[in-house]
Amino acid sequence: MLLFQAPEVNPITRKARSIPGLNPLNMYGRVWFFSWFGFFLAFWSWYAFPPLLTVTISKDLKLTNTDVLNSNIVALVATLVVRLIAGPACDLVGPRITFVGYLLIGAIPTFLAGTAYTVGQFMAVRFFVGILGGSLVPCKERSTGFFDKNIVGTSNAFVAGFGNAGGGITYFLMPAIFDSLVHNQHLTAHKAWRVAFVVPGICITIVAIAMLLLCDDTPTGKWADRHLAAQQNLASHGIQATIVDAPTGILASEKDISASSRSGSSSPTRAGDEKGFEAGEQKTTKFADHEAQLPEQSMIETARGEVVVTPSMKEMLTVFIAPQTLVCAVAYFNSFGAELAINSILGKYYLAQFPKMGQTSTGKWAAMFGLLNIVCRPAGGLVADWLYRKTGSVWAKRVWLTSLAMITGVFLVVIGVVSPKEKSTLFGLMAGMAFFLEAGNGANFAYVPHVFPQANGIVSGITGAAGNLGRFFSSSSNYLFSFMKLICL
């Protein structure tokens, strides 16, 4: 089965063309696991407050409804900023270092969550915990960097879908940890919620260190050597072509590569991976039995178009204002912005609709919305990749994304107009809406790798930040709506 087997790889970038998701011993399976699991833990900690915020934390810190809303906004502002930074950081130092850095930095305020005793301190903690939300960008970049275009949409959708499920599982985990500390350890509510945040902090730290020690920067080795590795992979297939976008000092010149080939000297991309080769001969690599067959021109285009380059300020600005980038950003502004908004208030909304259910029960039902990401978001990417393989056109992904957005809009209008008072009706409508909304998130990041492959980090960062901006505007609209109601009274 493909979930266990070593994948077929692109002969130039060494990106996998299948996902060995159940084989952690394989490099690609290991990277794929840490990508989604690292983001899962980050999302869990990022959304660890809402399950306990409605009753326990609000009561302990004497928070008003406005304080709760402001704290949600503060967390989102932090994530918006760090996602914008994460994009260029991924292209500059690599997504592995960026990912590990975000997790370790975000773990610090997670450990310190229990030290908040005033509204101001609580706001500060939520702001810095919001750094963990920025891990979406390096998570996506890791996936894009290790999986080829035929499967990258599926990979991106799965890692983000599994990761986003952390926003759902937190509604199970945090109340369960809190209840255990109260009933089994006999802590007061005042102490229990503070101690509860130590658990995600420990998990994040362990996974960040494991990612640093057990995973590679790229399929070809170090991040700084990615251009040279692509150049050597071309030469190993008898193709002499210069990757014009490679930075000075990193790229070996065409003359040097040719001389190396004629002399039969070794030019390893990673220690122990490749042996020397004679001119006109295929190099022996650990990937040789698993290489996909590509025509020469496709190899050259792949090397020149898909190897991430270190961006200049001018290049970043060009990518930032490009219509293709803005389309991805606007789509995610609406879809992920809506998901974040719903995640933040769903438990409270269910409690208002069904007061007799209580904090824990409504929290479990609210968790289902986030947990549906395990199925819904991957479905968006799977269908997008299937359409791309069938049609050979990126337009198929665009049409799929647009269709999902329109259907989601219909569900949202129906829920708002009907405002169901029966549990089965409301939960059913929410599940239907969640499928199309979350599938739209997956379809969006199935399209992102096609926009500017050589600057994928920037596109991912802008798109991810736009999702948080969408959540911010939804909060602002709540303020506006409340103000309008006061005027009309």
Summary of the structure (lengths in Angstrom):
residues: 489
radius of gyration: 23.8
end to end distance: 64.5
largest distance: 86.6
contacts: 1804
relative contact order: 0.14
helix: 75%
strand: 2%
